[in-house]
Amino acid sequence: MSYLDTVESQQGARIVVRGKTYLNLCSNNYLGFASDARLKEAAIAAIEQYGVGTTSVRALIGSHSLHEELETKLAAFKKAEAAIVLTGGYLANMAAIQTTIGKDDIIVSDELNHASIIDAVRLSGCQNKFIYKHADMDDLRRQLPKIQSAGGPDRTILIITDGVFSMDGDIAPLPELVVIAQKIGAKLMVDDAHGEGVLGSHGRGIVDHFNLHGKVDIEVGTLSKAFGVMGGFITGSTELITTYKQKARQFLFTNALSIPDTAALIAAVDILTASDERVKALWDNATYLKTHLQKAGFNTGTTETPIIPVMIGSEETAKLFGEKLREKAVMATPIVFPMVPQNTARLRLQPSAIHTHADLDEGIKAIIEVGTELKVI
Ligand SMILES: *Cc1c(COP(=O)(O)O)cnc(C)c1O
């Protein structure tokens, strides 16, 4: 048997894993788009008309009108000048960082930034790296003199942060980062993977949430989470996006997004542009779940988003908690060291817009039962 949990159904409020149906409280399907009828129809219609594959990289003959439509609509949705779509958020971070930064440039990064940012910084070959304590602007300010005196002549300083931190659900202090970046002449990049479709009006993301349009140079997003399909993108100035289309190796040397993926994503952007109904339902469910767990005595940490950690502490208890929930047909991922610091193990819950309150009640009941049994509450 494989160590992977194999899903045998669509991704919905419930999933079937190896023959058993579970309440799904741990997917990134924030808006329920992964199995949405409108996305499916768009993908099927596009397949009928255009086939499935694009058979080439974008720079050769793989660029389809659907890609252009998606990029135009994404840029408009994000209120940015331009957008480039890649086949993953991981690759989008690689492209954004490797194309912008070289050996003598300077990178400034939050210590809890996503693995794809860490890998991209390595790939860039950058020799001047400064890591600040998580979301700690005092720590960053203390390091500014060293940051400003590092690097070669004409060096670029790039400050990089996740938008929403995936283990705690807290939001980056973006307004303060904008001020600091302006002060030292740095570029600012945010990876909004868990903020896309979640934060801001209609789910436009963290920049919209803080009303900082035009003040963040590079916005990276994923199409694999709330957007429900797969892929990644970068938005920014027309000049920046043109540079990526000409130079990013992750754009030039790997195949374009497939036809059904692209068509489904256009439908997702159209839906979000037209209505914020799903985003509102997501937040309503997140508040419902969080409040009920807090009332029952659980510690939900520092979350400000629909990522809801249930803090447990011990690694063993967290794993046992996850197993016991599974016995009760509830799927919720235990997160343990090294994903989070030792003795801060937790369950990570992620409600979706498509859960009903009755679904959540069932989850809450099971979590309270197991929490009581394991003396977490
Ligand atoms: C999920 C995630 C990614 C990777 O996105 P994919 O589209 O799955 O490659 C990148 N950055 C952050 C912060 C993420 O949470």
Ligand as a Chemical Component Dictionary entry (heavy atoms), coordinates in Angstrom:
data_LIG
# 
_chem_comp.id                   LIG 
_chem_comp.type                 NON-POLYMER 
_chem_comp.pdbx_formal_charge   0 
_chem_comp.three_letter_code    LIG 
# 
loop_
_chem_comp_atom.comp_id 
_chem_comp_atom.atom_id 
_chem_comp_atom.alt_atom_id 
_chem_comp_atom.type_symbol 
_chem_comp_atom.charge 
_chem_comp_atom.model_Cartn_x 
_chem_comp_atom.model_Cartn_y 
_chem_comp_atom.model_Cartn_z 
_chem_comp_atom.pdbx_ordinal 
LIG C1 C1 C 0 0.774 26.130 -2.378 1  
LIG C2 C2 C 0 1.780 27.183 -2.384 2  
LIG C3 C3 C 0 2.656 27.348 -3.459 3  
LIG C4 C4 C 0 2.714 26.363 -4.610 4  
LIG O1 O1 O 0 1.657 26.483 -5.475 5  
LIG P1 P1 P 0 1.393 25.317 -6.565 6  
LIG O2 O2 O 0 0.452 25.946 -7.521 7  
LIG O3 O3 O 0 0.841 24.164 -5.830 8  
LIG O4 O4 O 0 2.714 25.009 -7.198 9  
LIG C5 C5 C 0 3.517 28.422 -3.452 10 
LIG N1 N1 N 0 3.547 29.282 -2.407 11 
LIG C6 C6 C 0 2.737 29.151 -1.333 12 
LIG C7 C7 C 0 2.802 30.134 -0.217 13 
LIG C8 C8 C 0 1.829 28.086 -1.290 14 
LIG O5 O5 O 0 1.038 27.953 -0.231 15 
# 
loop_
_chem_comp_bond.comp_id 
_chem_comp_bond.atom_id_1 
_chem_comp_bond.atom_id_2 
_chem_comp_bond.value_order 
_chem_comp_bond.pdbx_ordinal 
LIG C1 C2 SING 1  
LIG C2 C3 SING 2  
LIG C2 C8 DOUB 3  
LIG C3 C4 SING 4  
LIG C3 C5 DOUB 5  
LIG C4 O1 SING 6  
LIG O1 P1 SING 7  
LIG P1 O2 DOUB 8  
LIG P1 O3 SING 9  
LIG P1 O4 SING 10 
LIG C5 N1 SING 11 
LIG N1 C6 DOUB 12 
LIG C6 C7 SING 13 
LIG C6 C8 SING 14 
LIG C8 O5 SING 15 
# 
